[in-house]
């Protein structure tokens, strides 16, 4: 069963969705209803794009860069200093190496 997406014609932005054709309501001429794919539970219209050929597609997941992944996974500076003080350089290096190995730099 398809969903129907309300699209702003000028910006191609999806602004609403209904589950059945009967649920569509009258809209201003700046908007149009477009048939599109079913949404999975928990998804929102922000996870879908209106394409230039007039279709609605699910956005592809974005891949974060290794720098961003590392930044969010390294321990805080306070935790790192604590690890250095209590565990020494080898313990600190082992913890940091785990993160670097999990999110390696791309080959150039």
Secondary structure, 3 states (H helix, E strand, C coil): CCEEEEEECCCCEEEEEECCHHHCCCCCCCEEEEEECCCCCCCCHHHEEECCCCCEEECCCCCCCHHHHHHHHCCCHHHHHHHHHHHHHHHHHHHHHHHHHHCCCCCC
